[in-house]
């Protein structure tokens, strides 16, 4: 798993993802990368595609790609959500997360980011009928 998060915290983050997605058609994933040493943004795009995040019905999936060891975070929003939420929002969220990471508050930062993303998804992609969970809420690792 991760030496930065306990198993209980990881389970709680999965529950936060479920809760954040509850009132929107959006999808949120967290990937914890312990292997990438080079181009983290490129690695994040690869994970985004491998997790089929670019194939949701409304193109409104958001990936938090984290490498705690390398102190690196990439947030990728698919075209649907990125068209609605300005880059400045993602930049601010990135700054909030990395500021908490610097204090060692990994769990707090990730949970807050997931829930804030859920609010944005609900604003632009509210549930209007049946809400299918298109992607797993499980946190993935590499």
N, C-alpha and C positions, 0 to 999 in steps of 0.2 A: 504494500500500500504506500504510505507516505510517512516520512518521519516528521513532517510538518503538521499533519492532521491525524487525530486519533480515529480509530474505526467508528467510534460513536459520533464524532464530528462529521465524518464522511457520510454516515447514515442520515444525520441531521441535514446535511447539504442536499442530499437526494430528496428528502422531504420538503425542503425549501424550494427546490426546482418544481416538484409536484404542485405545491401551493402557488408558486409564482405563475405557473401555466394554467391554473384552474379557471381563470376568467378570461382567457385569451386563446386564440388559435396558434399563438407563437410557441416556439420550441427553444429550450435553453439546454445547453450541454456544458459540462466542465471536463476538461482533459488535463491531467497532470503528467507532465513530460519530465522524465529524469534523464533522458538520453541525449537530447539535442545539444550540440556544442557550438554549432555554426549559426545558420540563418533561421532564427526562431520564427519569423513571420512566414517563411516558406514552409516550415514544418507545420505551422498552425493551419495554413491553407490546405495542406495535404490531409491533415486530420479532419478538417471541415468536410472535405470531399469524401474521405473514407467512411465517415459517419453518416453520409448521405444527407448532410444538412442543407445542401443546395438543391434538394429534391422535395422540399415540403410544398404543400399546395399553395400557400400564400407567400412563399420565399421569405419567411419571417423567423428564421432560426438564428440564434445567437450562440457563439462559442466563446467560452473563456478558456484560453490555452495558457497554462501556467507552468513555468519551470522555476520552482522555488530555489533550487541550488544555484541557478544562473541569475536569479533575481530578474526574471523576464516574464512579462504578461502581454499577451496579444488578445484583443477582443475583435471578433469578426461577426458582423451582422450581414445576413444575406440581403439581396437587393431590395426585397419588399420592406424590411424594417429600416434599412439604411436610407431609402427614399423618404421615409417619414421622419426619422430622428436625425438631426444634424450631427456632423462630425464633432462639433464642440461638446455635445452631450457625452459621446463616447470618450473624448479626451478627458473631460472632467471626471467621469467614472473611473477611468484608468488611473488618474492622479490620486483619487480617493483610495483606491485599492492598494496601489503601490506605497502610499503614505502609511497605511495600516500595516502592510507587509514589513516595512522598515522598522516598525515597532514590535514586530513578532506576532501581530494579530492576524494570522492567516485565516483562521476560521471566521472570525468576525467580519473581515474584509470580504471574503467570498460570499457569506450569507447575505450581507447587506447588498452586494452587487447583484446577486441573483434576484432578490426581492425588488430592488429598484428597477431592474430590467423587466420584471413581471408587470410592474406598474406601467411602464412605457408600452409594453406589448398590449396590455389591456386597453390603453388609451386609443391605439390605432388599429388593433385587431381583436375587438371584443367578440365573445362567443355569441352567435346569433341562432344557433341550433344545437345539434349534437356536437360535442367537442371531442374529437378523436385525438388521442395522444399518438402523434405520428412517429416520434422518436423516443427511445428509451431515456429515462431520467437518470440512469446509472452514470456514475463518474467513471471515466475511462482513464487508463494509465499506459504509459510507454516508458 
